[in-house]
Amino acid sequence: MSGEKDLQQLLKSMKPEHISGDYVFCNVETLESIPLNEIVMLFREKEAITLILKKEIADKLKLEYSVVMSWITLTVHSSLEAVGLTAAFSKALSDKNISCNVVAAFYHDHIFVNKKEVDKALQILNSFSN
């Protein structure tokens, strides 16, 4: 299953879903004290390891973060080779001054936006299917 590549089909059928909870981006030097089953995403950069975690887990581990975010999943199975999807939705969000942090996984694209802007972001993303 390679996923959808056609941009117009992706935009019409992306069906954004708000995943409940508050999420934060943190960075750590090592994963030694981090329960791996609590990590939503990790990415190793040369400066540090970036983690996306539920806010309450980060608080419990006393990890620093700067903004509380909401998680939106585009439920369409997009191909890793699809061209233009990220550009289209990030442009639409940026036009309304909404910052987005995107994680592309094997099946879906995941968008993290400021918690205060999730309703507005969902409205914008849903407008593609109209």
DSSP file (Angstrom, degrees, kcal/mol; ACC not computed):
  #  RESIDUE AA STRUCTURE BP1 BP2  ACC     N-H-->O    O-->H-N    N-H-->O    O-->H-N    TCO  KAPPA ALPHA  PHI   PSI    X-CA   Y-CA   Z-CA
    1    1 A M              0   0    0      0, 0.0     0, 0.0     0, 0.0     0, 0.0   0.000 360.0 360.0 360.0 108.3    0.0    0.0    0.0
    2    2 A S        -     0   0    0      1,-0.2    78,-0.4    77,-0.1    79,-0.3   0.621 360.0-128.4 -95.6 -13.4    1.8    3.1   -1.2
    3    3 A G        -     0   0    0     76,-0.2    75,-0.3    77,-0.1     2,-0.2  -0.055  37.7 -45.2  89.1 166.8   -0.8    5.7   -0.5
    4    4 A E  B     +a   78   0A   0     73,-3.2    75,-3.0     1,-0.1    78,-0.2  -0.491  43.4 175.2 -75.7 137.8   -2.5    8.4   -2.6
    5    5 A K        +     0   0    0     -2,-0.2    78,-0.6    73,-0.2     2,-0.4   0.638  47.8 103.0-112.4 -25.3   -0.3   10.7   -4.8
    6    6 A D     >  -     0   0    0      1,-0.2     4,-2.5    76,-0.1     5,-0.2  -0.477  60.7-151.3 -69.3 118.4   -2.8   12.8   -6.6
    7    7 A L  H  > S+     0   0    0     -2,-0.4     4,-2.7     1,-0.2     5,-0.2   0.897  92.6  50.0 -59.6 -45.7   -2.8   16.2   -5.0
    8    8 A Q  H  > S+     0   0    0      1,-0.2     4,-2.1     2,-0.2    -1,-0.2   0.902 113.0  47.1 -63.5 -39.7   -6.4   17.2   -5.7
    9    9 A Q  H  > S+     0   0    0      2,-0.2     4,-1.8     1,-0.2    -1,-0.2   0.900 112.0  51.1 -66.4 -40.6   -7.6   13.8   -4.4
   10   10 A L  H  < S+     0   0    0     -4,-2.5     4,-0.5     1,-0.2    -2,-0.2   0.929 111.2  47.3 -60.4 -46.3   -5.5   14.2   -1.3
   11   11 A L  H >< S+     0   0    0     -4,-2.7     3,-0.6     1,-0.2     4,-0.2   0.900 113.8  47.1 -64.9 -41.1   -6.8   17.7   -0.6
   12   12 A K  H 3< S+     0   0    0     -4,-2.1    -1,-0.2     1,-0.2     3,-0.2   0.801 123.1  33.4 -70.4 -28.1  -10.4   16.7   -1.1
   13   13 A S  T 3< S+     0   0    0     -4,-1.8    -1,-0.2    -5,-0.2    -2,-0.2   0.156  78.7 110.7-117.3  19.7  -10.1   13.6    1.1
   14   14 A M    <   -     0   0    0     -3,-0.6    61,-1.1    -4,-0.5    62,-1.1   0.774  52.6-168.6 -70.4 -23.6   -7.6   14.6    3.8
   15   15 A K        -     0   0    0     59,-0.2    60,-1.4    -4,-0.2   111,-0.1   0.869  16.9-138.0  37.9  76.0  -10.3   14.6    6.6
   16   16 A P  E     -B   74   0B   0      0, 0.0     2,-0.4     0, 0.0    58,-0.2  -0.351  17.7-162.0 -64.5 138.5   -8.4   16.2    9.4
   17   17 A E  E     -B   73   0B   0     56,-2.7    56,-2.9    -2,-0.1     2,-0.6  -0.987  14.5-135.6-125.2 126.8   -9.0   14.6   12.9
   18   18 A H  E     -B   72   0B   0     -2,-0.4     2,-0.5    54,-0.2    54,-0.2  -0.720  18.0-146.9 -82.0 118.8   -8.2   16.4   16.1
   19   19 A I  E     -B   71   0B   0     52,-2.9    52,-0.7    -2,-0.6    -2,-0.0  -0.758  26.0-114.9 -85.9 127.1   -6.4   14.0   18.4
   20   20 A S  E    S+     0   0B   0     -2,-0.5     2,-0.1    50,-0.1    -1,-0.1  -0.221  70.6  52.4 -66.3 152.2   -7.3   14.8   22.0
   21   21 A G  E    S-     0   0B   0     33,-0.0     2,-0.4     2,-0.0    50,-0.4  -0.368  81.7 -81.7 114.6 168.2   -4.8   16.0   24.5
   22   22 A D  E     -     0   0B   0     -2,-0.1    33,-3.0    48,-0.1     2,-0.3  -0.928  44.4-164.9-109.4 134.0   -2.1   18.7   24.8
   23   23 A Y  E     -BC  69  54B   0     46,-2.8    46,-3.4    -2,-0.4     2,-0.3  -0.887   6.2-169.3-124.9 150.2    1.2   18.1   23.2
   24   24 A V  E     - C   0  53B   0     29,-2.6    29,-2.2    -2,-0.3     2,-0.5  -0.964  20.7-129.9-137.6 153.8    4.6   19.7   23.5
   25   25 A F  E     + C   0  52B   0     42,-0.5    41,-0.4    -2,-0.3     2,-0.3  -0.903  36.0 168.6-100.9 129.2    8.0   19.6   21.8
   26   26 A C  E     - C   0  51B   0     25,-2.6    25,-2.9    -2,-0.5     2,-0.4  -0.852  23.3-139.9-131.1 167.2   11.0   19.0   24.1
   27   27 A N  E     + C   0  50B   0     37,-0.4     2,-0.3    -2,-0.3    37,-0.2  -0.996  18.9 176.3-133.4 145.4   14.6   18.2   23.6
   28   28 A V  E     - C   0  49B   0     21,-2.3    21,-3.1    -2,-0.4     3,-0.1  -0.934  32.7-136.9-138.5 158.9   16.9   15.9   25.6
   29   29 A E  S    S+     0   0    0     -2,-0.3     2,-0.3     1,-0.2    -1,-0.1   0.797  90.4  13.1 -84.1 -32.2   20.5   14.7   25.3
   30   30 A T        -     0   0    0     19,-0.1     3,-0.3     1,-0.0    -1,-0.2  -0.950  60.0-136.3-143.6 158.8   19.6   11.1   26.1
   31   31 A L  S >  S+     0   0    0     -2,-0.3     3,-1.6     1,-0.2     5,-0.1   0.301  71.3 112.6 -97.0   7.8   16.6    8.8   26.3
   32   32 A E  T 3  S+     0   0    0      1,-0.3    -1,-0.2     3,-0.1     0, 0.0   0.845  85.2  31.4 -52.5 -43.6   17.7    7.2   29.5
   33   33 A S  T 3  S+     0   0    0     -3,-0.3    -1,-0.3     2,-0.1    -2,-0.1   0.308  99.5  99.2-100.4   9.4   15.0    8.6   31.8
   34   34 A I  S <  S-     0   0    0     -3,-1.6     2,-0.7     2,-0.0     5,-0.1  -0.855  73.3-130.9-101.7 122.5   12.3    8.8   29.1
   35   35 A P    >   -     0   0    0      0, 0.0     3,-2.3     0, 0.0     4,-0.4  -0.611  17.5-149.4 -70.6 113.1    9.6    6.0   29.0
   36   36 A L  G >  S+     0   0    0     -2,-0.7     3,-1.4     1,-0.3    -2,-0.0   0.802  92.1  62.6 -57.9 -32.9    9.7    5.1   25.3
   37   37 A N  G 3  S+     0   0    0      1,-0.3    -1,-0.3    -3,-0.0    -3,-0.0   0.596  99.4  57.2 -70.7  -7.8    6.0    4.1   25.2
   38   38 A E  G <  S+     0   0    0     -3,-2.3    16,-0.6    19,-0.0     2,-0.4   0.516  84.5 100.5 -95.5  -7.9    5.1    7.7   26.2
   39   39 A I  E <   -D   53   0B   0     -3,-1.4    14,-0.2    -4,-0.4     3,-0.1  -0.660  48.2-172.0 -85.1 128.6    6.8    9.3   23.2
   40   40 A V  E    S-     0   0B   0     12,-2.6     2,-0.3    -2,-0.4    13,-0.2   0.890  76.5  -7.8 -78.7 -45.0    4.6   10.3   20.3
   41   41 A M  E     -D   52   0B   0     11,-1.3    11,-2.4     2,-0.0    -1,-0.4  -0.994  60.1-170.3-151.0 146.6    7.6   11.1   18.1
   42   42 A L  E     -D   51   0B   0     -2,-0.3     2,-0.4     9,-0.2     9,-0.2  -0.998   2.9-177.7-138.2 145.5   11.4   11.4   18.4
   43   43 A F  E     -D   50   0B   0      7,-2.1     7,-2.9    -2,-0.4     2,-0.7  -0.980  21.2-138.0-142.3 126.6   13.9   12.7   16.0
   44   44 A R  E     +D   49   0B   0     -2,-0.4     2,-0.2     5,-0.2     5,-0.2  -0.762  26.5 177.0 -90.3 115.2   17.6   12.7   16.6
   45   45 A E        -     0   0    0      3,-2.5    -2,-0.0    -2,-0.7     0, 0.0  -0.697  44.2-107.5-106.6 165.7   19.3   15.9   15.4
   46   46 A K  S    S+     0   0    0     -2,-0.2     3,-0.1     1,-0.2    -1,-0.1   0.819 119.3  47.9 -65.9 -27.0   23.0   16.7   15.9
   47   47 A E  S    S-     0   0    0      1,-0.3     2,-0.3     0, 0.0    -1,-0.2   0.866 128.6 -43.2 -79.7 -36.6   22.2   19.2   18.6
   48   48 A A        -     0   0    0     -5,-0.1    -3,-2.5     2,-0.0     2,-0.6  -0.954  65.5 -75.9-173.5-179.6   19.8   17.0   20.7
   49   49 A I  E     -CD  28  44B   0    -21,-3.1   -21,-2.3    -2,-0.3     2,-0.4  -0.906  41.5-145.3-100.8 122.2   16.9   14.6   20.5
   50   50 A T  E     -CD  27  43B   0     -7,-2.9    -7,-2.1    -2,-0.6     2,-0.4  -0.735  18.8-170.2 -87.2 134.0   13.6   16.2   19.8
   51   51 A L  E     -CD  26  42B   0    -25,-2.9   -25,-2.6    -2,-0.4     2,-0.5  -0.953  18.4-155.6-122.5 143.3   10.6   14.6   21.4
   52   52 A I  E     +CD  25  41B   0    -11,-2.4   -12,-2.6    -2,-0.4   -11,-1.3  -0.992  33.8 159.7-112.6 124.7    6.8   15.2   21.0
   53   53 A L  E     -CD  24  39B   0    -29,-2.2   -29,-2.6    -2,-0.5     2,-0.2  -0.905  48.3 -87.7-137.1 160.8    5.0   14.2   24.2
   54   54 A K  E >>  -C   23   0B   0    -16,-0.6     4,-2.1    -2,-0.3     3,-0.8  -0.523  44.7-119.7 -64.5 143.4    1.8   14.7   26.0
   55   55 A K  H 3> S+     0   0    0    -33,-3.0     4,-2.7     1,-0.3     5,-0.2   0.877 111.7  55.9 -55.2 -42.4    2.1   17.8   28.1
   56   56 A E  H 3> S+     0   0    0    -34,-0.3     4,-2.0     1,-0.2    -1,-0.3   0.824 107.2  49.7 -65.9 -29.2    1.4   15.9   31.3
   57   57 A I  H <> S+     0   0    0     -3,-0.8     4,-2.3     2,-0.2    -1,-0.2   0.927 111.3  48.6 -71.0 -45.8    4.3   13.5   30.6
   58   58 A A  H  <>S+     0   0    0     -4,-2.1     5,-2.9     1,-0.2     4,-0.4   0.906 112.5  49.2 -59.4 -41.5    6.7   16.3   29.9
   59   59 A D  H ><5S+     0   0    0     -4,-2.7     3,-1.1     3,-0.2    -1,-0.2   0.924 110.2  50.2 -63.4 -44.2    5.6   18.0   33.2
   60   60 A K  H 3<5S+     0   0    0     -4,-2.0    -1,-0.2     1,-0.3    -2,-0.2   0.868 114.2  44.7 -62.2 -36.6    6.0   14.8   35.1
   61   61 A L  T 3<5S-     0   0    0     -4,-2.3    -1,-0.3    -5,-0.1    -2,-0.2   0.450 112.0-123.1 -86.3  -0.8    9.5   14.4   33.7
   62   62 A K  T < 5 +     0   0    0     -3,-1.1     2,-0.3    -4,-0.4    -3,-0.2   0.889  53.7 161.1  58.9  42.7   10.3   18.1   34.3
   63   63 A L      < -     0   0    0     -5,-2.9    -1,-0.2    -6,-0.1     2,-0.2  -0.731  36.9-121.7 -93.0 143.4   11.1   18.7   30.7
   64   64 A E        +     0   0    0     -2,-0.3   -37,-0.4   -37,-0.2     2,-0.3  -0.554  35.2 166.0 -84.2 149.0   11.0   22.3   29.3
   65   65 A Y        -     0   0    0     -2,-0.2   -39,-0.1   -39,-0.1     3,-0.1  -0.964  28.9-149.2-153.8 161.9    8.8   23.4   26.4
   66   66 A S  S    S+     0   0    0    -41,-0.4     2,-0.3    -2,-0.3   -40,-0.1   0.677  75.7  25.5-111.6 -21.2    7.7   26.7   25.0
   67   67 A V        -     0   0    0    -42,-0.2     2,-0.5    48,-0.0   -42,-0.5  -1.000  65.2-130.5-147.5 143.8    4.2   26.2   23.6
   68   68 A V        -     0   0    0     -2,-0.3    47,-2.4   -44,-0.1    48,-0.3  -0.832  36.3-167.5 -94.9 130.1    1.3   23.8   24.1
   69   69 A M  E     -BE  23 114B   0    -46,-3.4   -46,-2.8    -2,-0.5     2,-0.3  -0.760  20.0-134.4-121.0 160.3    0.1   22.4   20.9
   70   70 A S  E     - E   0 113B   0     43,-3.2    43,-2.0    -2,-0.3     2,-0.5  -0.861  23.6-131.0-108.6 150.2   -2.8   20.4   19.5
   71   71 A W  E     -BE  19 112B   0    -52,-0.7   -52,-2.9   -50,-0.4     2,-0.5  -0.893  21.1-175.5-108.1 124.9   -2.4   17.4   17.2
   72   72 A I  E     -BE  18 111B   0     39,-3.1    39,-3.5    -2,-0.5     2,-0.5  -0.983   8.2-159.2-119.3 127.8   -4.3   17.1   13.9
   73   73 A T  E     -BE  17 110B   0    -56,-2.9   -56,-2.7    -2,-0.5     2,-0.8  -0.912  15.1-139.7-106.4 132.0   -4.0   14.0   11.8
   74   74 A L  E     -BE  16 109B   0     35,-2.9    35,-0.6    -2,-0.5     4,-0.2  -0.825  18.0-156.8 -84.9 113.2   -4.9   14.0    8.1
   75   75 A T        +     0   0    0    -60,-1.4   -60,-0.2   -61,-1.1     2,-0.2   0.583  59.4 103.7 -78.1  -9.2   -6.6   10.7    7.9
   76   76 A V  S    S-     0   0    0    -62,-1.1     2,-1.2   -66,-0.1    33,-0.3  -0.498  81.5-118.0 -68.1 140.6   -6.1   10.2    4.2
   77   77 A H        -     0   0    0     -2,-0.2   -73,-3.2    31,-0.1     2,-0.3  -0.693  39.8-167.4 -82.0  98.2   -3.3    7.7    3.5
   78   78 A S  B     -a    4   0A   0     29,-1.3   -73,-0.2    -2,-1.2     2,-0.1  -0.657  19.7-116.0 -90.4 143.6   -0.8    9.9    1.6
   79   79 A S    >   -     0   0    0    -75,-3.0     3,-1.5    -2,-0.3   -76,-0.2  -0.445  16.1-127.3 -71.5 147.0    2.1    8.5   -0.3
   80   80 A L  T 3  S+     0   0    0    -78,-0.4    -1,-0.1     1,-0.2   -77,-0.1   0.670 114.0  53.7 -66.1 -14.6    5.6    9.4    0.9
   81   81 A E  T 3  S+     0   0    0    -79,-0.3    -1,-0.2   -77,-0.1   -76,-0.1   0.340  78.6 126.8-100.6   4.3    6.1   10.5   -2.7
   82   82 A A    <   -     0   0    0     -3,-1.5     2,-0.5   -78,-0.2   -76,-0.1  -0.374  50.6-144.1 -64.1 141.4    3.1   12.8   -2.9
   83   83 A V        +     0   0    0    -78,-0.6   -76,-0.1     1,-0.1    -1,-0.1  -0.933  67.5   7.9-114.0 126.3    4.0   16.3   -4.1
   84   84 A G  S  > S+     0   0    0     -2,-0.5     4,-2.5   -77,-0.0     5,-0.2   0.227  85.1 108.9 102.1 -13.9    2.4   19.5   -2.8
   85   85 A L  H  > S+     0   0    0      2,-0.2     4,-2.3     1,-0.2     5,-0.3   0.964  85.2  42.7 -63.4 -52.3    0.2   18.4    0.1
   86   86 A T  H  > S+     0   0    0      1,-0.2     4,-2.4     2,-0.2     5,-0.3   0.913 115.2  51.2 -59.6 -42.7    2.3   19.9    2.8
   87   87 A A  H  > S+     0   0    0      1,-0.2     4,-1.9     2,-0.2    -1,-0.2   0.902 110.2  50.0 -61.8 -41.4    2.8   23.1    0.7
   88   88 A A  H  X S+     0   0    0     -4,-2.5     4,-2.0     2,-0.2    -2,-0.2   0.954 116.8  36.9 -66.3 -50.9   -0.9   23.5    0.2
   89   89 A F  H  X S+     0   0    0     -4,-2.3     4,-2.2     1,-0.2    -1,-0.2   0.872 116.6  52.0 -75.0 -32.5   -2.1   23.1    3.7
   90   90 A S  H  X S+     0   0    0     -4,-2.4     4,-2.7    -5,-0.3    -1,-0.2   0.879 110.3  49.9 -69.3 -34.1    0.8   25.0    5.3
   91   91 A K  H  X S+     0   0    0     -4,-1.9     4,-2.4    -5,-0.3    -2,-0.2   0.922 110.3  50.0 -65.3 -44.6    0.2   27.9    2.9
   92   92 A A  H  X S+     0   0    0     -4,-2.0     4,-0.6     1,-0.2    -2,-0.2   0.904 114.8  44.3 -61.6 -40.9   -3.5   28.0    3.8
   93   93 A L  H ><>S+     0   0    0     -4,-2.2     5,-2.4     1,-0.2     3,-1.0   0.915 112.8  50.5 -69.4 -42.6   -2.6   28.0    7.5
   94   94 A S  H ><5S+     0   0    0     -4,-2.7     3,-2.1     1,-0.3    -2,-0.2   0.848 100.7  63.4 -66.4 -31.9    0.2   30.6    7.1
   95   95 A D  H 3<5S+     0   0    0     -4,-2.4    -1,-0.3     1,-0.3    -2,-0.2   0.778 107.6  44.0 -60.3 -25.3   -2.2   32.9    5.2
   96   96 A K  T <<5S-     0   0    0     -3,-1.0    -1,-0.3    -4,-0.6    -2,-0.2   0.134 123.9-107.5-104.2  17.1   -4.3   33.0    8.4
   97   97 A N  T < 5S+     0   0    0     -3,-2.1     2,-0.6     1,-0.2    -3,-0.2   0.834  71.7 143.9  62.2  37.1   -1.1   33.5   10.5
   98   98 A I      < -     0   0    0     -5,-2.4     2,-0.2    -8,-0.1    -1,-0.2  -0.938  41.8-144.1-109.9 119.2   -1.2   30.0   12.0
   99   99 A S        -     0   0    0     -2,-0.6    15,-0.5    -3,-0.1     2,-0.4  -0.558  19.3-168.8 -76.2 141.9    2.1   28.3   12.5
  100  100 A C  E     -F  113   0B   0     -2,-0.2     2,-0.5    13,-0.1    13,-0.2  -0.998  17.5-156.6-136.0 143.1    2.2   24.5   11.9
  101  101 A N  E     -F  112   0B   0     11,-2.3    11,-2.8    -2,-0.4     2,-0.4  -0.981  23.4-155.1-115.7 122.0    4.8   21.8   12.7
  102  102 A V  E     -F  111   0B   0     -2,-0.5     2,-0.5     9,-0.2     9,-0.2  -0.817  16.6-173.0-110.6 135.2    4.4   18.9   10.4
  103  103 A V  E     -F  110   0B   0      7,-2.9     7,-2.8    -2,-0.4     2,-0.7  -0.991  11.9-156.7-121.6 120.4    5.4   15.3   10.9
  104  104 A A  E     +F  109   0B   0     -2,-0.5     5,-0.2     5,-0.2     2,-0.2  -0.879  18.5 178.4 -97.6 118.2    5.0   13.0    7.9
  105  105 A A        -     0   0    0      3,-2.6    -2,-0.0    -2,-0.7     5,-0.0  -0.456  46.3 -84.9-106.8-175.6    4.7    9.3    8.9
  106  106 A F  S    S+     0   0    0      1,-0.2   -26,-0.1    -2,-0.2     3,-0.1   0.905 121.9  18.1 -61.2 -44.8    4.2    6.2    6.8
  107  107 A Y  S    S+     0   0    0      1,-0.1   -29,-1.3   -30,-0.1     2,-0.3   0.811 126.4  19.8 -97.3 -34.7    0.4    6.4    6.5
  108  108 A H        -     0   0    0    -31,-0.2    -3,-2.6   -28,-0.0     2,-0.4  -0.879  64.0-118.2-139.1 162.4   -0.5   10.0    7.4
  109  109 A D  E     -EF  74 104B   0    -35,-0.6   -35,-2.9   -33,-0.3     2,-0.4  -0.861  29.2-156.1 -99.2 140.0    0.6   13.6    7.8
  110  110 A H  E     -EF  73 103B   0     -7,-2.8    -7,-2.9    -2,-0.4     2,-0.5  -0.966   4.2-161.9-122.8 132.8    0.4   15.0   11.3
  111  111 A I  E     -EF  72 102B   0    -39,-3.5   -39,-3.1    -2,-0.4     2,-0.5  -0.954   3.4-160.8-120.8 128.9    0.1   18.7   12.0
  112  112 A F  E     +EF  71 101B   0    -11,-2.8   -11,-2.3    -2,-0.5     2,-0.3  -0.947  19.0 171.9-110.3 123.5    0.8   20.4   15.4
  113  113 A V  E     -EF  70 100B   0    -43,-2.0   -43,-3.2    -2,-0.5   -13,-0.1  -0.871  45.7 -76.8-125.8 158.8   -0.6   23.8   15.9
  114  114 A N  E >   -E   69   0B   0    -15,-0.5     3,-2.4    -2,-0.3     4,-0.3  -0.314  43.6-124.5 -53.5 133.4   -0.9   26.2   18.9
  115  115 A K  G >  S+     0   0    0    -47,-2.4     3,-1.1     1,-0.3     4,-0.3   0.827 110.0  59.9 -51.7 -36.1   -3.6   24.9   21.1
  116  116 A K  G 3  S+     0   0    0    -48,-0.3    -1,-0.3     1,-0.2     4,-0.2   0.688 109.0  43.7 -67.6 -17.9   -5.4   28.3   20.9
  117  117 A E  G <> S+     0   0    0     -3,-2.4     4,-2.6     1,-0.1    -1,-0.2   0.287  78.6 105.1-112.1   9.5   -5.7   28.0   17.1
  118  118 A V  H <> S+     0   0    0     -3,-1.1     4,-2.7    -4,-0.3     5,-0.2   0.893  80.9  49.5 -63.0 -41.5   -6.8   24.4   16.7
  119  119 A D  H  > S+     0   0    0     -4,-0.3     4,-2.0     1,-0.2    -1,-0.2   0.927 113.9  45.7 -63.9 -43.7  -10.5   25.2   15.9
  120  120 A K  H  > S+     0   0    0      2,-0.2     4,-2.1     1,-0.2    -1,-0.2   0.899 113.1  50.9 -64.2 -41.6   -9.5   27.8   13.3
  121  121 A A  H  X S+     0   0    0     -4,-2.6     4,-2.7     1,-0.2     5,-0.2   0.918 109.6  49.9 -63.4 -43.9   -6.9   25.4   11.8
  122  122 A L  H  X S+     0   0    0     -4,-2.7     4,-2.8     1,-0.2    -1,-0.2   0.896 108.9  52.6 -61.8 -40.1   -9.5   22.6   11.5
  123  123 A Q  H  X S+     0   0    0     -4,-2.0     4,-1.1    -5,-0.2    -1,-0.2   0.917 111.8  46.1 -61.5 -43.4  -11.9   25.0    9.8
  124  124 A I  H  < S+     0   0    0     -4,-2.1     4,-0.5     2,-0.2     3,-0.3   0.925 114.4  46.9 -65.0 -46.0   -9.2   25.9    7.2
  125  125 A L  H >< S+     0   0    0     -4,-2.7     3,-1.1     1,-0.2     4,-0.3   0.887 110.7  52.3 -65.5 -38.9   -8.2   22.3    6.7
  126  126 A N  H >< S+     0   0    0     -4,-2.8     3,-1.4     1,-0.2     4,-0.3   0.762  94.6  72.4 -67.7 -23.9  -11.8   21.1    6.3
  127  127 A S  G >< S+     0   0    0     -4,-1.1     3,-1.0    -3,-0.3    -1,-0.2   0.739  83.6  69.6 -64.8 -21.7  -12.4   23.8    3.7
  128  128 A F  G <  S+     0   0    0     -3,-1.1    -1,-0.3    -4,-0.5    -2,-0.2   0.788  95.9  52.9 -66.0 -26.3  -10.3   21.8    1.2
  129  129 A S  G <         0   0    0     -3,-1.4    -1,-0.2    -4,-0.3    -2,-0.2   0.522 360.0 360.0 -88.6  -3.9  -13.0   19.2    1.0
  130  130 A N    <         0   0    0     -3,-1.0    -1,-0.2    -4,-0.3    -2,-0.1   0.456 360.0 360.0 -83.8 360.0  -15.8   21.7    0.2
